[in-house]
Amino acid sequence: MIVTKARDNRLVYLTRELSEWLLSAPRYGSDLGVNVYVDHKLQHSKRFDAPGLLAKEPRFKHMLKYWTPDLCWSSPETFDLVLTLGGDGTVLYTSWLFQRVVPPVLSFALGSLGFLTNFEFEKYKEHLNQIMGDVGMRVNLRMRFTCTVYRADRRPGHLPGAVVEGEQFEVVNELVIDRGPSPYVSNLELYGDNELLTVVQADGCIFSTPTGSTAYSLSAGGSLVHPSIPGILLTPICPHTLSFRPMVLSDALLLRIAVPNASRSTAYCSFDGKGRIELRQGDYVTVEASQYPFPTVVAGSGEWFESVRRALRWNVRGAVQKAWNDPADGDLNTAGDEDEEEQWDIDPDSDTPFGAGTDSGLGPSEDGESPGSSSPLRRKLSLLNM
């Protein structure tokens, strides 16, 4: 299965190239390749040119197929491997397609940032030959959240506090609850295993997976967490108190975030940036570790650190000091200047009464007076010597 980034026609040509290679490369004792599923929107695309591809080999007709979101939802076992062409957004979209069981996902870096895309498309033949051959693949099971919305039952005749289960989402990055268009600070009650933990007064809260620690949570002041560490990251958005710091909670907790009945305003929540819905007074959302992780194919054990260094420039200095060229190591003088010492445009004064290497502010003034006579520091030192 190939998932191609939307609204990028350049990638349609790459999708065709990849599809043709997968269909034609001999595999598993056959003179042909494997079945390939591409987006159903490419079926009539002139750039993808499915008729031209099928004309090269009549047997491709039974091997080139098209996936739809409904097929991903109802029959995820149809796919053995998912290849994404795009950036992190394409990977998140793939997680959105598979709300239960997810096939292994191999992501080619064809987007802008790329925390989750660590394979170069230029080497796709090498990567796929290894993965589909005897070498196999290494898979990292990334934690996901199961987020369930419960709405207060406002029908007449129902007891106060009664709720009705609503939408449910599997998220690989984060759940965000914010104040939306309301001018008031969000007022949210946070429960852990039905025990009140705190009342949140802020613009909102981010509940992030370790994978999502490099996304919105990081921008709001949250910490970086390695994706192999299970946990729930709680990061407030512009909290009303300075002591409300980000926390990493146990993945065994069942969190419940509720909008109190006495709240002056509603709240809004989004799931991996999608499915934004309104939470009214009495509604709440539960967050728990999902039983359906998101398996991503990785190239090596240190891949996450390389992604952080590459995308965030983590602990990388912006300025690099130039190497010192010792005159004793070689002749640095140009022709005709062999006996002249190199002159510096900005050089510490060496002729002041305070000795060599002092600040040039202690040197002669512009009107030619004695050295340092116009310097405030010089005048203060003179007064101290009286």
Rosetta blueprint (number, residue, H / E / L):
1 M L
2 I E
3 V E
4 T E
5 K L
6 A L
7 R L
8 D L
9 N H
10 R H
11 L H
12 V H
13 Y H
14 L H
15 T H
16 R H
17 E H
18 L H
19 S H
20 E H
21 W H
22 L H
23 L H
24 S H
25 A L
26 P L
27 R E
28 Y L
29 G L
30 S E
31 D L
32 L L
33 G L
34 V L
35 N L
36 V E
37 Y E
38 V E
39 D E
40 H H
41 K H
42 L H
43 Q L
44 H L
45 S L
46 K L
47 R L
48 F L
49 D L
50 A H
51 P H
52 G H
53 L H
54 L H
55 A H
56 K H
57 E L
58 P H
59 R H
60 F H
61 K H
62 H H
63 M L
64 L E
65 K E
66 Y E
67 W E
68 T L
69 P H
70 D H
71 L H
72 C H
73 W H
74 S H
75 S L
76 P H
77 E H
78 T H
79 F L
80 D L
81 L L
82 V E
83 L E
84 T E
85 L E
86 G E
87 G L
88 D H
89 G H
90 T H
91 V H
92 L H
93 Y H
94 T H
95 S H
96 W H
97 L H
98 F L
99 Q L
100 R L
101 V L
102 V L
103 P L
104 P L
105 V E
106 L E
107 S E
108 F E
109 A E
110 L L
111 G L
112 S L
113 L L
114 G L
115 F L
116 L L
117 T L
118 N L
119 F E
120 E L
121 F H
122 E H
123 K H
124 Y H
125 K H
126 E H
127 H H
128 L H
129 N H
130 Q H
131 I H
132 M L
133 G L
134 D L
135 V L
136 G L
137 M L
138 R E
139 V E
140 N E
141 L E
142 R E
143 M L
144 R L
145 F E
146 T E
147 C E
148 T E
149 V E
150 Y E
151 R E
152 A E
153 D L
154 R L
155 R L
156 P L
157 G L
158 H L
159 L L
160 P L
161 G L
162 A L
163 V E
164 V E
165 E E
166 G E
167 E E
168 Q E
169 F E
170 E E
171 V E
172 V L
173 N L
174 E E
175 L E
176 V E
177 I E
178 D E
179 R L
180 G L
181 P L
182 S L
183 P L
184 Y L
185 V L
186 S E
187 N E
188 L E
189 E E
190 L E
191 Y E
192 G E
193 D L
194 N L
195 E E
196 L E
197 L E
198 T E
199 V E
200 V E
201 Q E
202 A E
203 D E
204 G E
205 C E
206 I E
207 F E
208 S E
209 T L
210 P L
211 T H
212 G H
213 S H
214 T H
215 A L
216 Y H
217 S H
218 L H
219 S H
220 A L
221 G L
222 G L
223 S L
224 L L
225 V L
226 H L
227 P L
228 S L
229 I L
230 P L
231 G L
232 I E
233 L E
234 L E
235 T E
236 P E
237 I E
238 C E
239 P E
240 H L
241 T L
242 L L
243 S L
244 F L
245 R L
246 P L
247 M E
248 V E
249 L E
250 S L
251 D L
252 A L
253 L L
254 L L
255 L E
256 R E
257 I E
258 A E
259 V L
260 P L
261 N L
262 A L
263 S L
264 R L
265 S L
266 T L
267 A E
268 Y E
269 C E
270 S E
271 F E
272 D L
273 G L
274 K E
275 G E
276 R E
277 I E
278 E E
279 L E
280 R L
281 Q L
282 G L
283 D L
284 Y E
285 V E
286 T E
287 V E
288 E E
289 A E
290 S L
291 Q L
292 Y L
293 P L
294 F E
295 P E
296 T E
297 V E
298 V E
299 A L
300 G L
301 S L
302 G L
303 E H
304 W H
305 F H
306 E H
307 S H
308 V H
309 R H
310 R H
311 A H
312 L H
313 R L
314 W L
315 N L
316 V L
317 R L
318 G L
319 A L
320 V L
321 Q L
322 K L
323 A L
324 W L
325 N L
326 D L
327 P H
328 A H
329 D H
330 G L
331 D L
332 L L
333 N L
334 T L
335 A L
336 G L
337 D L
338 E L
339 D L
340 E L
341 E L
342 E L
343 Q L
344 W L
345 D L
346 I L
347 D L
348 P L
349 D E
350 S L
351 D L
352 T L
353 P L
354 F L
355 G L
356 A L
357 G L
358 T E
359 D L
360 S H
361 G H
362 L H
363 G L
364 P L
365 S L
366 E L
367 D L
368 G L
369 E L
370 S L
371 P L
372 G L
373 S L
374 S L
375 S L
376 P H
377 L H
378 R H
379 R H
380 K H
381 L H
382 S H
383 L H
384 L H
385 N H
386 M L
